Amino acid sequence: MASLRPLRTTSVLRTLPHSIKPSPYLCRPLTTTPNLHHNTTVDPSEVTHFNALASTCYLDVGCGGGIFAESAARLKNTASVTAIDPSPEVLSVAVAHAKRDPGLVSMMGEGRLEYLNTSIEELPRPGTEGGRQYDVVTLFEVLEHVTHPAPFLEHLLPFVKPGGWLVLSTIARTWTSWLTTKVVAEEVVGIVPRGTHDWNKYINEGELREWFAKKEGWGNMRAMGVVYVPGLGWREVPGSEGLGNYFFGVRKEGMEDERESWGKGGYTLESRWNFSNRV
Amino acid sequence: MQVWDGVSDSRISFDWASASGLAPKQPVHQSTIAYMIENLNLTTALLSRLSELDSKLFISAPTRVSSIELGQETETLDLRSWPTVTLDNGRQLAARLLIGADGANSPVRTFAGIPSRGWDYGRHGVVASLRLEGPGWGGEEHKIAYQRFLPTGPVAMLPLPGNMATLVWSTVPERAARLKSLKEEDFVAMVNAAFRLSPVDLEYLHTIAEGQKEEVEWREQHTPVDEQKIPMRAVGAQAGSVANFPLKMRHADTYTGERVALVGDAAHTVHPLAGQGLNQGQADAAALVRVIETAVSQGSDIGSQLALEAYTSERWQANNALLGAVDKLHKLYSFGSGPIVPVRSWGLSAVNAIGPLKGWFMRQAAGT
């Protein structure tokens, strides 16, 4: 896609409305205790409480250079990030970039951040040996390059834990996206190699909605259109999901009682993000 | 705050009572427009706040930076984009984000290769801690700052607790050198003369090597002034407090580089006539904190250009506008005669007469 600057994809996750239930069986919770001093203004009970919430597991499909995987790994409420890409060249770029950050290097040592050179088709499926499910499965700037998107998504869905989210970003098939991604990005500015995009593979937000509406156990769909404003960077523009680049989130239904208890407790993903701002 | 033109004597008096209309409805203290805080108090407060915060804080002081170099690549780590600071005690620190708060000649700015442009004013600032004959005309509870614009630059008397005050006298380098060489009684006489005598008298007084005290006493008899409108007389200067430094205008092309951010004088140097240097630096620090908080909340690398660029865009224009305004003020008041003098005098009197306009200027100065 015509990425003049990378999108801050982690901020998108804040808009997810429901909580993600931490599951101690599938994710390894963080065991590090913050080094607290007597003179601190941070309430120790808040920190302990917060650590208990550090349990979101991510699967980033088509991680590329690792821009999302790195950001997700740095978030305090992240238990693990598994980032996969079938291209060994791309994956080595991601690993080399992570080496620039000692924090990420130690996370890779602990297994909290792992890069795997594999496609989603080769990743062990949940329920089989070595297979597992994730709270958030992300698929950023991948779908527009896939020739058969329906079977591809079909393959992806079992990796989402009940109550978890699939979050993706892609480009709508419109005359504006043709102009920006084919003409401007590939021909005029030349920031991506010619032939990077196949406009015919672009998927409209309405098509995704229609597809997921027919899926049993999936709902809570939401979209967020973003537009690159020269000089300002990427900005959310309501309604622009019908124009070009957009994010799309869809939730796998979980057990009803779980969702309610978490909702009442106020532990939405959003409030947990606020936690990480405060600590 | 009292400000006046040393050539024409036209005057502006900054106090909320006379700045009707747009003044704050309920200022905390009815007459306070600014605070003078001694550096020692600021530093002490900051250190005690820091001690309340993160236990991971490491302070190395007193110490000097010997060198800043980029880090190395090893098998497991690639620190080639990380500034590595070597201290004079041999300790090495690799920085995810190196903040240059290291003054006008910032070694961090040099390390980052960020050009800084501007010009020298050909003036020196002479500073001193003075003892006055009393706490000031407003008493201990109502301190007044004074600034007189002389053709060589403004001379300001800024209040401190008790009978103390700070002098900031911008003048040409030769006169600054002369002032610094004087005996205490002659120096004090020159300070009193700076707020009272005409520019012509002052010019002469700088040409004599000593004996200013007697010269000033004699000339004051022939120069009537309203003592209540100017600072109380200085009676002494604190030993060792007289110092001078060159005045410059400098602005860095950008405030951020890979794993580098500049704040305060490292990013910009301003003429002291409006007293805005510290305010600018504090606004820089506040903006940088907000940018870092955003980056942390999004899981960004706080040292990356991508995360830091919002800091430059928030502060550069604002600082540039202020640097420009202060620079124009300096130029406006450097004329000793000619058509500019009556025009600027009219301007000052006009601002003084128009309450809301004056209120606007005061809010700009107070940073509210």
Interface residues (C-beta under 8 A of the other chain):
Chain A: R5 P6 R8 T10 S11 N35 L36 H37 N39 T40 T41 E70 S71 A72 A73 R74 L75 T78 A96 K99 R100 D101 P102 V105 W273 S276 N277
Chain B: S51 E52 L53 D54 S55 K56 T76 L77 D78 L79 R80 S81 W82 R96 E293 V296 S297 Q298 G299 S300 D301 L306
